[in-house]
Amino acid sequence: MAGRLQKVLIANRGEIALRIQRACREMGIPSVAVHSTADAEAMHVRLADESVCIGPPAARDSYLNAAAILSAAIITGADAIHPGYGFLSENAAFADMVEAHGITFIGPTPEHIRMMGDKIAAKAAMASLGVPLVPGSDGEVADVEEARRVAARIGYPVLVKAAAGGGGRGMKVAGDAAGLEEAFRVARAEARAAFGSEAVYVEKYLDRPRHVELQVLADGEGGVVHFGERDCSLQRRHQKLLEEAGCPALSAAERARLGATVTAALARLGYRNAGTLEFLYQDGQFAFIEMNTRLQVEHPVTELVCGVDLVREQIRLAAGERLGYAQQDIGFSGHAIECRITAEDPESFLPTPGLVTAYHAPGGFGVRVDSALYAGYRVPPFYDSLVAKLIVHAPTRAQAIARMERSLAEFAIVGIRTTLPLHQRIVADEAFRAGEYDIHWLERLVARGGSAGPEVVP
């Protein structure tokens, strides 16, 4: 039977901790903020109902310290933990620990986190459920000879990818047989260093795909709905910088086809809570690449297009409630765009932590800013460089772009360098405005600017 959660501990920091805190407050649920010593003056701590210091600045000693987080939940009487994104959000062992202590984990089951955290296992599961895949190896590739056989079967270029992890680590492109041995060796070494496992697999490298993902919610009882797609193709070194809902290249019929395939698969899987399935889309075809078993950074664009609070739904589902609505009840209105503003130099992309001496967020109709910045706040050097998400919504994509242009011009973050100028350059580009881009487009744009951006993948 469903029951109301009494107190939620938020095992995260920054804007996402503040986002979850606000949802809890609107639901009448007290929340607990945890923080490192470096975040003692952070906005999510200043606005918290309760706060607990869980360790020194290094993430491994604080936000990745499962024992400290569980201790904080126990001493404050929290009966649920929301992990946000990043840190421990997709750590199956942590979810196991939380549930073993009689605390509700606001997310999928540990079994599904574990399954989807291994890209080989995830692809096998999705293939068995009728979800289309990128052509490639059936599982882990044991050695370079096996990699050569797979590449000969599917054709070059190919991508050698780590089975665990993400963020672009452990991923190498081989354009021909001569380059495969080096790509295989480097990918395995990076995978071992980053994830503790050198398992890799091989798949076809698509030359101009879009990165399209589908947001879902499920109640674990067979109820599954999707909230449309997001286009996340604007990436630098596999890190997303700008997202849209919906995808400029997708038709309503293609969205419905993808949605029907995914929701049927997750219903059979018995999936619970929020999840996002990521696909490469090229020439009218979708190919599954991975599933994120958590809330996504870019969830606000979906919320604005669908009019649903995804964090509130996560909390409700974790409390044991059923979805209570069907796919036909989900509507899609207008277009939304999100810019991820980071504390990085817009040309060299080097981190720029430091003191924010002045801060002014844009406003007006259809504008949302998710940020934990304030004047006088010192951005620490220990964590991810994301400092703000600027999200706009409008009836059409053209109007959304105009609104984003205006909002970026109003946004002032003084004292540190940020990527605001890069976002202004992106939204002013004619190819972006026409919706004519793929996952390699931003790297080409940066390279044309003569910056110290990433190498253009051959």
C-alpha positions, 0 to 999 in steps of 0.5 A: 500500500502506498504511504506518504514519505515523512522526510527525504534526504537529498544526496546531492548538491548544487542546483539539483539539490535545490530542485528536489528540495523545492519539490519536497517543500511543495509536497509538504515533505521536510527534507535534509541537505547534506554537504561537504565543508566546501559547500557550507555556504551553498544555497541548498544548505542555506534554504534547507529544513535541516543540513548535515556535513558529511565530509571534506571537499573531495567528492570521494570523502563526502558526496560519494561517501555512502556510509556518511550519507546513510548515517546522516539519513539515520540520525535525522530520521529520513525515511527516503533518499533522493540521489539526484543525478551524478554521484551515487545516483546510478550506484546499485550497491548504494541503492542496495545499502539504502533499502537494506537499512529500511530507507526508500531509494527514490529511483529504480530497483537496484537490479535495474540500475545494475542491469542498465549500468552495464552497457553490454547487459543493457543492450542484451536486455533491450534487444530481447525486448524488441528495442532496435540496436546499433549493429555491433558485437553481441557482447564483450569483445575479448581481444583485438582479433575478435574486434577485427571479425566484428568490424569486418562484419559490420563495416568501418568505421567502428567504435570501441566502447567501455561496457561500464561508465559513460561521459565519453571515457573508454570510447575510441573510433577506428576508421579502418583495420590499421587503426583498430588495434590502437583504438582497442588498446586505448579504450581498454586502458581508459575503461580499466582506469576510469571504471575498474573494468576493461570490458569493451564492445564494438559497434558501428560508428554512425557518421552523422546521427542525432542523439535523441532520448525518451523520458519515461516514468513507470510504477513497477506494476506495468504502468509506463508512460513516456513524455516525449523526446529530447534532442541532446546532439549538441555535445562537446567531448560527449558532454551535453551543452544544449538540449531541446524538446522535441527534436527538430528532425522528428515527426509526431509519428516517429515519436509515437513509434519510438514511445510505443516500442519503449513503453512496451519494453519497460512494462515487460521489464517491470521498471519503476520510477524515472528513466531515460533511454538514449538513441542514435537517430539517423536516416529515419532509424533509431538505435538504442545506446544506453539507459540512464536510471535516474533523473536527467540534467535536462529534465526541465525541457520535458517538464515545460513541454508536458506540464509535469513535475518529474521530481514530484512524480519520482517521489510519489512513485517511490512512496508506492503510488501508481501512475494514475494516468495513461499515455493518452493523458500526456500532452505536448505543447510548444517547444523548450530549449535548455542551455547548460551554463558552466564555470569554464572558459568559453574558448579553452574550456578550462574550469574557472572556479572562483568568487561570483561578485554579481549575479542577475538571472533573466526572467519574463514569460516562458523563462526558467533558471535552475541555479544555486548561484548568488552574489558572494558565492564562491564556486568550488573547484572540486565538483562538476562545473555546471552552475546554471541551467537556462530553460525557455519555452514558447509555442514554436521553436523559432519563438523559443530560439528568440526567447533564448537569445534574449535571455542569454543577453540578460544573464549576468554572472560576474567574477568568473568566466562562463560558457554564456558567450558560447551559447550565444554563438550557438543559438545565433548560428544559422545551421542551429536555427534551421535545426540542421545539426548532429552530434559532431556539429558543435565540435565543428563549430568550436573548431571553426572558431579557432578555440582550444576545443576538441579534435574533430572525430574523423 
